[in-house]
Amino acid sequence: MNVNKKNVKKGVVPYVFLLLIILGIFYFVNIANQKVNVLTYNEFMDSLETAEVTELEVTPRDRAKIYEIRGKLNGYAENETFYVRVPLSEQVMKKLVDASEVQDFEFETVADPESNSFLIILANVLPILLFGGLALWLLTKQMGGSKNSLDFGKSKAKLSSQKNKVTFKDVAGLKEEKEEVKELIDFLKNPKKFQKLGARIPKGVLLFGPPGTGKTLLARAVAGEANVPFYYISGSDFVELFVGVGASRVRDMFQQAKRTAPCLIFIDEIDAVGRQRGTGLGGGHDEREQTLNQLLTEMDGFGENEGIIIIAATNRPDVLDPALLRPGRFDRQVTVNLPDVKGREEILAVHARNKVLAPSVSLEAIAKRTPGYSGADLENLLNEAALLAVRRNKDSITMNEIDEASDRVLMGPAKTSRKRSEADRKLVAYHESGHAVVGIKLKGASDVQKVTIIPRGNAGGYNMMIPSEEKLCLTKTDLLEQITGLLAGRVAEEVVFKEVTTGAENDFAKATKIARSMVTEYGMSDLGPMQLEQQEGSVFLGRDYNKSRNFSNEVAHEIDTEMRKIIDGCYKDATKIIEENRQLLDLLATTLLEYETLTKEQIDYLVEYGKMPEEDSETAYEKMSLTKLKEIAKEKGIKGYTKMNKAELVKELEGEE
């Protein structure tokens, strides 16, 4: 194991200081508890003659021409001593020696400490060094723990190590984005090629997009491909307690970069320092605005920063100051979007390099079933699957672990121990089967990939439905069929049980959002092609607070009317489909009650043949519900089956086979 010696020293020094302080406290407390009686010369001589002395310690003081005598008398307590000063003479010393020989008490002579200059210096200087060092350490800690406590105005940008170099081979699913930044690499490698034709390379590139899409990874790959110095810093590292520190750090960062140009500077989460100025509520303060002003000046002011390219990343480009985004500063803006199905497959291949996957695992199938996943989500999916495989003592990761990991990431762990009544299970089974039936019968309502009545998170069950193909634009029919599919769960409850429950709350929220967007954003209602509202995003208080709506109360009433018309129409369509396919609804619900989870392949087989596909007993037992397994165990006369969990029952039944 490699241990950093500097870190060890940093960790030990505070404890050494603390130990010295504790020892000093004990020393002074010990002195405070001592009782010292100061005697006169005559009193001491009387005690010596009457044999009352029990201990004696004599210290000569040559400079003062005296003896300092300490000791104890008869009747003294344990912490009690006497002190006396007598003339320095041979007669006094002879009396003391004679008395000790006659009375037989402890007699000790100590050398004059003043004769040792080292001890004098140590006694006088050590306390000063101790408390001075403690004060310096506390000051350094307060300033941020830097080696020089006055360097808080220096840049915190770190130079990336070449040991763990990232290249474009490590970045998957960002083909167009990589093409955009390849020009930077060419310029850094051969700047004269561009200067011949008078071309000016972009001074800054802004990467923006959803979290986890690979913005930081792309910036590291640019530095790795160009093989140039790569400085990286977070936007929050500029602004701290002291006024003017942020601007000072920006200046120092560019000075460092100029010494190693051509080079790259990567600023992560630039919105922490680059927000719009003068926004008032929710905006910045003078210190952050000074830092932003200095950054603007350094990027494109009176000074030239030849060979320095800045790459910045943010999830909130909408809150950045317009001066940052003008030509000459962040000339190029690259949107790093969520990957499509091909990109997801490439990303999965990168993260699967160090994973042991079973032969049955298909990365293409996983990519098709994970629309909307970012690169970070896909990496987390495979990691969760690997953890599950280890917990189950398997030699490789199978599709079962990947399916379970996907469910855990989306909904949380399965709550298999939760007790539910049969009536509750039946209600959830019909609700989820209603979604599935509409998904099967309507093309635009998305394909049903998985249906389960196993509770996860706050849901009693869920239905995984994904589009049959990924589209950039959705038609009005697609949106209406999506709403119909969302309402189908409530419709199934009403048709079968003549009762409604709270289980459709989340479905209604999604359906209402789609319907409102159709009316106010997409112009898909009788109100015509008008945009009355914009897509809801993260609110920036300094800019978006107290915005007034741009339509009247009459139009608001018409919006509500159009939304209700859309919802009511879709509800009627869902009711018609459920009533016409009641037999399929009952089949799916009954099968769900028995197996608890159905995959796309099983649902397709049920629709075509009206029964579940034949499977070996082992697979069948694993997919059965705990209730069904207990019924089989009861029929087979297995003892103690009521106290067994699902894994134990499956193992026992397999043994019976």
C-alpha positions in Angstrom: 0.0 0.0 0.0 1.4 3.4 -1.0 1.3 6.0 1.7 1.8 9.7 0.9 4.5 10.9 3.4 3.3 14.5 3.1 -0.2 13.5 4.1 1.2 11.5 7.0 3.2 14.6 8.2 0.1 16.8 7.8 -1.9 14.4 9.9 0.7 14.0 12.7 1.7 17.6 13.3 -1.6 18.8 14.8 -1.5 15.8 17.3 2.1 16.7 18.3 1.0 20.2 19.1 -2.0 18.9 21.0 0.2 16.6 23.0 2.6 19.4 23.9 -0.3 21.6 25.0 -1.7 18.8 27.2 1.7 18.2 28.8 2.1 21.9 29.5 -1.4 22.0 31.1 -0.5 19.1 33.4 2.8 20.8 34.3 1.1 24.0 35.3 -1.7 22.2 37.1 0.9 20.2 39.1 2.7 23.4 40.1 -0.5 25.0 41.1 -1.4 22.1 43.4 2.0 22.3 45.2 2.1 24.1 48.6 5.5 25.8 49.2 6.4 27.3 52.6 9.1 30.0 52.5 11.3 29.9 55.5 13.8 32.4 56.9 17.5 31.5 57.5 17.0 31.3 61.3 13.8 29.1 61.0 15.6 26.7 58.7 18.6 26.4 61.0 16.4 25.8 64.0 14.6 23.0 62.1 18.0 21.5 61.1 19.2 21.5 64.7 16.0 20.0 66.1 16.1 17.1 63.5 12.8 18.0 61.8 14.3 17.9 58.2 13.4 14.7 56.3 14.4 15.6 52.7 16.9 18.2 51.4 17.8 19.4 47.9 20.5 22.1 47.5 21.0 24.1 44.3 24.0 26.5 44.2 23.6 29.8 42.4 27.1 31.0 41.7 26.1 34.3 40.2 23.8 35.3 43.1 26.2 33.8 45.8 23.4 31.8 47.5 22.1 28.3 48.0 18.5 27.5 47.0 17.3 24.8 49.4 14.1 22.8 49.0 12.9 20.0 51.2 10.4 18.6 53.6 9.9 18.7 57.4 8.2 16.3 59.8 4.4 16.6 59.6 4.3 17.9 56.0 1.7 16.7 53.6 2.7 14.9 50.4 2.3 18.0 48.2 3.9 20.3 50.8 7.6 21.5 50.7 9.7 24.4 52.1 12.0 26.8 50.3 14.8 28.9 51.7 17.8 30.9 50.4 21.1 30.8 52.4 24.5 32.4 51.8 26.9 30.5 49.5 29.7 29.4 51.9 31.7 26.4 52.9 30.6 26.7 56.5 26.9 26.4 55.5 27.6 23.4 53.2 29.6 21.7 56.1 26.7 22.1 58.5 24.3 20.6 56.0 26.5 17.6 55.3 27.2 17.0 59.0 23.5 17.2 59.8 22.6 14.7 57.0 25.2 12.2 58.3 24.0 12.5 61.9 20.2 12.6 61.3 20.3 10.3 58.2 17.8 12.2 56.0 17.8 12.4 52.2 20.4 14.9 50.9 20.9 15.8 47.3 22.9 18.4 45.5 21.8 19.7 42.1 24.2 21.4 39.6 23.6 25.1 38.9 21.3 25.2 35.8 22.6 28.7 34.9 25.9 27.1 34.0 24.2 25.3 31.1 23.4 27.8 28.4 21.4 25.3 26.3 19.0 24.6 29.1 18.5 28.3 29.6 17.7 28.9 25.9 15.4 25.8 25.9 13.5 27.0 28.9 13.0 30.5 27.6 12.5 29.8 23.8 10.5 26.5 23.9 7.2 28.1 25.2 7.5 30.9 22.5 8.1 28.3 19.7 5.3 26.1 21.0 2.6 28.8 21.1 3.9 30.6 18.0 3.8 27.3 16.0 0.3 26.6 17.3 -0.9 30.1 16.2 0.7 29.7 12.8 -1.0 26.3 12.3 -4.4 27.7 13.2 -3.9 30.6 10.8 -2.9 28.3 8.0 -5.9 26.1 8.7 -8.2 29.2 8.6 -6.7 30.3 5.3 -7.5 27.0 3.6 -4.5 24.8 4.6 -2.1 26.0 1.9 1.6 25.9 2.5 1.8 29.7 2.5 -1.1 31.2 4.4 -0.8 34.4 2.3 -1.3 32.6 -1.0 -5.1 32.6 -0.9 -5.1 34.9 -3.9 -3.3 32.3 -6.1 -5.1 30.2 -8.6 -6.5 26.8 -7.6 -6.3 25.5 -11.1 -4.6 22.1 -11.1 -2.4 20.7 -13.9 -3.7 17.3 -15.1 -1.5 14.3 -14.8 -0.5 12.4 -17.9 -0.7 9.1 -16.1 -4.5 8.5 -16.6 -4.7 10.1 -20.0 -8.1 10.0 -21.6 -8.5 9.9 -25.4 -11.3 9.9 -27.9 -11.4 6.1 -27.7 -12.7 6.4 -24.2 -15.5 8.8 -25.2 -18.4 6.9 -26.9 -21.7 8.1 -28.3 -20.5 11.7 -29.0 -19.6 11.5 -32.7 -20.7 15.0 -33.8 -19.4 16.6 -30.6 -16.0 15.1 -31.1 -15.9 16.4 -34.6 -16.6 19.9 -33.3 -13.6 19.9 -30.9 -11.1 18.2 -33.3 -10.2 21.6 -34.7 -8.9 22.6 -31.3 -6.6 19.6 -31.3 -5.3 20.4 -34.8 -4.6 24.0 -33.8 -2.8 23.1 -30.7 -0.6 20.6 -32.6 0.0 22.8 -35.7 -1.1 26.5 -35.2 0.8 27.7 -38.3 -1.5 25.7 -40.5 -4.4 28.0 -39.5 -2.4 31.2 -39.2 -1.4 31.0 -42.9 -4.9 31.6 -44.1 -5.7 34.1 -41.4 -8.0 31.8 -39.5 -8.6 32.5 -35.8 -9.2 29.5 -33.7 -12.1 29.8 -31.1 -10.8 31.2 -27.8 -13.5 29.3 -25.9 -15.8 26.4 -26.3 -18.8 26.0 -24.1 -20.1 22.5 -23.5 -23.7 22.4 -22.2 -26.3 19.7 -21.8 -28.0 17.4 -19.2 -25.9 16.1 -16.3 -24.0 12.9 -16.9 -23.7 13.2 -20.7 -19.9 13.4 -20.7 -18.9 17.1 -20.9 -16.0 16.8 -18.5 -14.9 13.5 -20.1 -14.9 15.2 -23.6 -12.7 18.1 -22.3 -10.2 15.6 -20.8 -10.1 13.7 -24.1 -9.3 16.9 -26.0 -6.3 17.5 -23.7 -5.2 13.9 -24.0 -5.4 13.9 -27.8 -3.6 17.2 -28.1 -0.9 16.2 -25.6 -0.7 19.7 -24.1 -0.9 21.0 -20.5 -4.4 20.8 -19.2 -5.5 23.0 -16.3 -8.8 22.2 -14.6 -10.8 24.2 -12.0 -14.3 24.4 -10.7 -16.3 27.7 -11.0 -16.8 27.6 -7.2 -13.0 27.7 -6.6 -12.8 31.4 -7.6 -15.0 33.0 -5.1 -14.3 32.7 -1.4 -14.4 34.8 1.8 -12.1 37.6 0.9 -13.0 40.5 -1.4 -11.0 40.5 -4.6 -9.8 36.9 -4.3 -11.8 35.7 -7.3 -10.4 38.3 -9.7 -6.9 37.7 -8.4 -7.2 33.9 -9.0 -8.4 34.5 -12.5 -5.3 36.7 -13.3 -3.0 34.2 -11.7 -4.6 31.3 -13.6 -4.0 33.0 -17.0 -0.4 34.0 -16.0 0.3 30.3 -15.3 -1.3 29.2 -18.5 0.8 31.8 -20.6 4.0 30.2 -19.3 3.0 26.8 -20.7 1.1 27.9 -23.8 -0.3 26.4 -26.0 -2.5 24.8 -23.3 -6.1 24.2 -22.3 -8.0 25.5 -19.3 -11.2 23.6 -18.3 -13.7 25.4 -16.0 -16.3 23.0 -14.7 -19.8 24.4 -13.6 -19.0 27.8 -15.0 -22.5 29.0 -14.1 -21.2 29.3 -10.4 -19.2 32.4 -11.4 -20.7 33.3 -14.8 -24.3 34.1 -14.0 -26.0 37.2 -15.4 -24.9 40.5 -13.7 -27.3 42.9 -12.2 -30.1 40.4 -11.7 -31.0 41.5 -8.2 -33.0 38.8 -6.4 -31.3 35.4 -6.8 -28.4 37.0 -8.6 -24.9 37.5 -7.6 -22.9 39.8 -5.4 -20.1 42.3 -6.1 -17.4 39.8 -5.4 -18.7 37.3 -8.0 -19.4 40.0 -10.5 -15.8 41.3 -10.1 -14.6 37.7 -10.8 -16.7 37.5 -13.9 -15.5 40.9 -15.1 -11.9 39.8 -14.8 -12.6 36.5 -16.7 -14.2 38.5 -19.5 -11.2 40.8 -19.7 -8.7 38.0 -19.7 -10.6 36.1 -22.4 -10.9 39.0 -24.8 -9.7 42.4 -23.5 -6.7 44.6 -24.2 -4.3 41.7 -23.5 -3.7 38.9 -25.9 -3.8 35.3 -24.7 -2.3 33.5 -27.7 -2.4 29.7 -27.5 -4.8 29.5 -24.5 -8.1 27.8 -25.2 -10.8 27.7 -22.6 -13.3 24.9 -22.4 -16.2 25.3 -20.0 -19.1 23.1 -19.0 -22.5 23.8 -17.5 -26.0 22.4 -17.2 -27.6 25.9 -17.1 -26.6 27.9 -20.2 -29.7 30.0 -19.8 -28.4 31.8 -16.7 -25.0 32.7 -18.2 -24.1 36.4 -18.8 -24.5 37.3 -22.5 -21.0 38.9 -22.5 -19.6 35.4 -22.0 -21.3 34.0 -25.0 -20.4 36.6 -27.6 -17.8 36.0 -30.4 -14.3 36.4 -29.1 -15.0 34.7 -25.8 -17.0 31.5 -26.0 -17.1 31.5 -29.8 -18.4 27.9 -30.1 -21.2 26.3 -28.2 -21.5 22.5 -28.3 -24.6 20.8 -27.1 -23.9 17.5 -25.5 -27.2 15.7 -25.7 -28.4 12.4 -24.3 -27.2 9.6 -26.5 -29.4 7.8 -29.1 -29.8 4.0 -29.3 -26.5 3.6 -31.2 -24.7 5.9 -28.8 -26.0 4.0 -25.8 -24.7 0.8 -27.3 -21.3 2.3 -27.8 -21.2 3.7 -24.2 -22.3 0.3 -22.8 -19.4 -1.4 -24.7 -16.9 1.1 -23.1 -18.2 0.4 -19.6 -18.5 -3.3 -20.2 -14.8 -3.7 -20.8 -14.0 -4.7 -17.3 -17.3 -6.6 -16.6 -17.8 -10.3 -17.0 -21.0 -10.6 -19.0 -22.8 -13.8 -19.7 -23.1 -14.9 -23.4 -26.8 -14.2 -23.3 -26.3 -10.5 -22.5 -27.0 -8.3 -25.5 -25.8 -4.7 -25.3 -28.0 -3.8 -28.3 -31.1 -5.0 -26.4 -30.1 -3.1 -23.3 -29.6 0.1 -25.4 -33.1 -0.3 -26.9 -34.6 -0.6 -23.5 -32.9 2.5 -22.0 -34.1 5.6 -23.8 -33.3 8.8 -21.9 -30.3 7.3 -20.1 -27.2 9.4 -20.0 -23.7 7.9 -20.1 -23.4 8.2 -16.3 -26.8 6.3 -15.9 -25.6 3.5 -18.2 -22.3 3.2 -16.2 -24.3 3.1 -13.0 -26.7 0.4 -14.5 -23.8 -2.0 -15.3 -22.2 -1.3 -11.9 -25.5 -2.1 -10.1 -25.8 -5.3 -12.2 -22.3 -6.3 -11.2 -23.0 -5.8 -7.5 -26.2 -7.9 -7.8 -24.3 -10.7 -9.5 -21.7 -10.7 -6.7 -24.5 -10.8 -4.0 -26.1 -13.7 -5.8 -22.7 -15.5 -6.0 -22.7 -15.7 -9.8 -19.7 -16.1 -12.1 -21.0 -13.6 -14.6 -23.6 -10.8 -15.1 -26.8 -12.1 -16.8 -29.8 -10.3 -18.2 -31.7 -11.0 -14.9 -29.2 -8.8 -13.0 -29.4 -6.1 -15.6 -33.2 -6.1 -15.6 -33.2 -5.9 -11.8 -30.6 -3.2 -11.8 -32.7 -1.1 -14.3 -35.7 -1.5 -12.0 -33.6 -0.5 -8.9 -32.2 2.6 -10.7 -35.7 3.8 -11.9 -37.9 2.8 -9.0 -35.8 1.6 -6.1 -35.3 -1.9 -4.6 -38.2 -4.4 -4.7 -40.2 -4.5 -1.4 -40.8 -8.3 -1.4 -41.4 -8.4 2.3 -44.4 -6.0 2.2 -47.6 -7.8 3.1 -50.5 -7.1 0.8 -54.0 -8.5 0.7 -55.2 -10.5 -2.3 -57.7 -7.7 -3.1 -54.9 -5.2 -3.2 -52.8 -7.4 -5.5 -55.8 -8.0 -7.8 -56.5 -4.3 -8.0 -52.8 -3.5 -8.9 -52.8 -6.4 -11.5 -55.8 -5.1 -13.3 -54.5 -1.5 -13.2 -51.1 -2.5 -14.8 -52.8 -4.8 -17.2 -55.0 -1.9 -18.4 -51.9 0.0 -19.4 -50.5 -3.0 -21.1 -53.7 -3.7 -23.2 -53.8 -0.1 -24.5 -50.1 -0.3 -25.2 -50.6 -3.5 -27.2 -53.6 -2.2 -29.2 -52.4 1.4 -30.0 -49.2 1.9 -32.0 -48.4 5.3 -30.6 -48.9 4.4 -27.0 -45.4 2.8 -26.8 -44.3 -0.8 -26.6 -44.9 -2.7 -23.3 -41.5 -4.0 -22.2 -42.3 -5.2 -18.7 -45.2 -5.4 -16.3 -44.9 -6.1 -12.6 -47.0 -5.9 -9.5 -44.0 -6.1 -7.2 -44.0 -2.8 -5.2 -41.0 -0.6 -5.6 -40.6 2.9 -4.1 -44.0 4.4 -3.6 -45.6 2.4 -6.5 -47.6 -0.8 -5.9 -46.5 -1.9 -9.4 -45.4 -0.4 -12.7 -45.5 -0.8 -16.4 -42.4 -0.2 -18.4 -43.4 1.3 -21.8 -40.9 2.7 -24.3 -41.5 4.1 -27.8 -41.1 1.6 -30.6 -38.7 4.0 -32.3 -37.0 7.2 -31.1 -38.4 10.2 -32.8 -37.3 13.8 -32.9 -40.9 15.0 -33.5 -44.1 13.6 -32.2 -47.4 13.9 -34.0 -50.7 14.8 -32.5 -51.9 11.2 -32.8 -48.8 10.0 -30.9 -49.4 12.4 -28.0 -53.1 11.5 -27.8 -52.3 7.8 -27.7 -49.7 8.4 -25.0 -52.4 10.1 -22.9 -54.8 7.2 -23.6 -52.2 4.7 -22.4 -51.7 6.7 -19.2 -55.4 6.8 -18.5 -55.9 3.1 -19.1 -55.0 2.0 -15.6 -57.8 4.1 -14.0 -60.2 2.9 -16.8 -59.5 -0.8 -16.0 -60.2 -0.2 -12.3 -63.5 1.4 -13.1 -64.6 -1.2 -15.7 -63.7 -4.3 -13.5 -64.3 -3.1 -10.0 -66.8 -0.3 -10.6 -64.6 1.7 -8.2 -61.6 4.1 -8.5 -58.5 4.3 -6.3 -55.5 6.7 -5.7 -53.2 4.5 -7.8 -53.5 6.6 -10.9 -52.1 9.9 -9.4 -48.8 9.8 -11.2 -50.5 8.8 -14.5 -52.8 11.8 -14.3 -49.9 14.2 -13.6 -48.2 13.0 -16.8 -51.3 13.0 -18.9 -52.2 16.6 -17.7 -48.7 17.8 -18.6 -48.9 16.4 -22.1 -52.4 17.9 -22.6 -51.4 21.3 -21.4 -48.3 21.3 -23.6 -50.5 20.4 -26.6 -52.7 23.4 -26.0 -50.2 26.1 -24.8 -46.9 25.1 -26.6 -47.6 22.9 -29.6 -50.7 24.6 -31.0 -52.6 21.3 -31.2 -56.0 22.6 -30.2 -58.9 24.8 -31.4 -57.0 27.8 -30.0 -54.8 27.6 -33.0 -51.0 27.8 -33.7 -50.1 29.9 -30.7 -47.5 29.5 -28.0 -49.0 30.7 -24.8 -46.4 29.2 -22.4 -42.9 27.9 -22.7 -41.4 24.7 -21.5 -40.9 24.6 -17.8 -37.3 24.7 -16.8 -35.2 25.6 -13.7 -36.3 29.0 -12.5 -33.6 31.7 -12.1 -35.1 33.9 -9.4 -33.2 37.0 -10.5 -34.7 36.9 -13.9 -37.8 34.7 -13.9 -39.4 35.7 -10.6 -42.7 37.8 -10.9 -43.0 37.2 -14.6 -46.5 38.0 -15.8 -48.4 35.6 -18.1 -49.0 36.7 -21.6 -52.7 35.8 -21.9 -56.0 37.0 -20.5 -58.4 35.3 -18.0 -60.7 34.4 -20.9 -57.9 32.6 -22.7 -57.0 30.8 -19.5 -60.5 29.5 -19.3 -60.3 28.4 -23.0 -57.0 26.6 -22.2 -58.7 24.7 -19.4 -61.7 23.8 -21.7 -59.3 22.5 -24.4 -57.4 20.4 -21.9 -60.5 18.9 -20.5 -61.7 18.1 -24.1 -58.4 16.2 -24.8 -58.5 14.3 -21.5 -62.1 13.4 -21.8 -61.7 12.2 -25.4 -58.7 10.0 -24.5 -60.6 8.6 -21.5 -63.5 7.5 -23.7 -61.0 5.9 -26.2 -59.3 4.0 -23.4 -62.7 2.8 -22.0 -63.7 1.5 -25.5 -60.4 -0.4 -25.9 -60.6 -2.0 -22.4 -64.2 -3.1 -22.9 -63.5 -4.5 -26.3 -60.5 -6.4 -25.0 -61.8 -7.5 -21.6 -60.7 -11.1 -22.3 -57.1 -10.1 -22.9 -57.3 -7.8 -19.8 -58.4 -10.8 -17.6 -55.7 -13.0 -19.1 -52.9 -10.6 -18.4 -54.2 -9.8 -14.8 -54.6 -13.5 -13.9 -51.1 -14.3 -15.2 -49.6 -11.3 -13.3 -51.2 -12.6 -10.1 -49.4 -15.9 -10.6 -46.0 -14.8 -11.9 -46.0 -11.1 -10.6 -43.7 -10.0 -13.5 -44.1 -10.4 -17.3 -41.6 -9.5 -19.9 -42.3 -8.3 -23.5 -41.6 -11.8 -24.9 -44.1 -13.4 -22.5 -46.7 -10.8 -23.2 -46.4 -11.2 -26.9 -46.7 -15.0 -26.5 -49.8 -14.5 -24.3 -51.4 -12.3 -26.9 -50.8 -14.8 -29.7 -51.4 -18.2 -27.9 -53.4 -17.3 -24.8 -51.0 -19.0 -22.4 -47.5 -18.6 -21.0 -44.6 -20.2 -23.0 -43.4 -23.5 -21.7 -40.3 -23.3 -19.5 -38.2 -25.7 -17.5 -39.3 -26.1 -13.8 -36.3 -24.1 -12.5 -37.1 -21.0 -14.6 -40.8 -21.4 -13.8 -40.3 -21.5 -10.0 -38.1 -18.4 -10.1 -40.7 -16.4 -11.9 -43.7 -17.5 -9.8 -45.0 -15.3 -7.0 -44.3 -16.2 -3.4 -48.1 -17.0 -2.9 -48.1 -19.4 -5.8 -44.9 -21.1 -4.5 -46.5 -21.6 -1.1 -49.6 -23.2 -2.7 -47.3 -25.7 -4.6 -45.3 -26.4 -1.5 -48.5 -27.1 0.5 -49.7 -29.5 -2.3 -46.3 -31.3 -2.2 -46.3 -31.6 1.6 -43.1 -29.6 2.2 -42.7 -29.0 5.9 -42.2 -25.5 7.3 -43.0 -23.8 3.9 -44.9 -21.0 5.7 -41.7 -19.7 7.2 -39.5 -19.9 4.1 -38.7 -16.9 1.8 -38.9 -17.1 -2.0 -35.3 -18.2 -2.6 -35.6 -21.0 0.0 -38.9 -22.2 -1.5 -37.5 -22.3 -5.0 -34.5 -24.3 -3.8 -36.8 -26.8 -1.9 -39.1 -27.3 -4.9 -36.1 -27.8 -7.2 -34.9 -30.5 -4.8 -38.3 -32.2 -5.0 -38.1 -32.2 -8.8 
